[in-house]
Amino acid sequence: KVVGKGEDKRVVKAVRIPLAFQNYIVDFSTAFEVGEPVTVSGDENNNVSDALTDLWKENRLDALIYDLVEERKSKYQSAILFYIRDISAGRSFVKSSGINPKKDIKAKVLRNKDGVMTPIFDSSMDMIAFSWQFTTKDEKGKDKTTIWLYDNQNVFEIEKGKAGFKIVDTKVHGFDCIPIVYTSQENTEYQRVLPLIDRYEVALSKLGASN
């Protein structure tokens, strides 16, 4: 900022001290909600329960649930995507349950910095579709917009071209429902105290400038 007048006029760096109160609020609230791992239990011990236990451990779902909640509290919404992939022939890992040794169920958190998630609900607020829009590079290094649109059976790959959006591929995702766990909230966890955080930062910055 510019200070002084006449010959004493000069440009100085303004003191602005950011405080990580937002991070603290989100971290503390997330730890309070899901800091203790989820307990998985069932009435029977069989191949299905063994497969569920394997799935939970392999995908580190306790950590993914923590990331899911943390993302929602700071970015309004978040989601976990489940997908099925083929197990390569040279892979040494073998499932203990033995339900399908050629397929593997994986999971990942969809983050707002990586794309745009849009759930679609019916009049009963049941999710009937879900879209995930993201940008990648094509073979020429140019940005390419892609949308994965999920329904109960299929995932449609949609690309944006000069003529608009078009479906370029359709695959059966392998689940009997939309393989998305979507969560949202109206405001961020720290929304109500933002004015107080700003006031504290301004006061501390003015003190720093005076010093």
Protein Blocks (a to p, Z undefined) as FASTA:
>chain_A
ZZdehjlpccddddddddfklmmmmmmmmmmmmmpccddddfbdcfklmmmmmmmmmnom
mlmmmmmmmmmmmnopacdddddddddfklmbdcfklmammbccddddddfklmccdddd
dfkopafbdcdddddddfkopacdddddddfkbccdddddfkoccdfbdcdehiabdcbd
cdddfbdfklmmmmmmmmmmmmmmmmmmmZZ
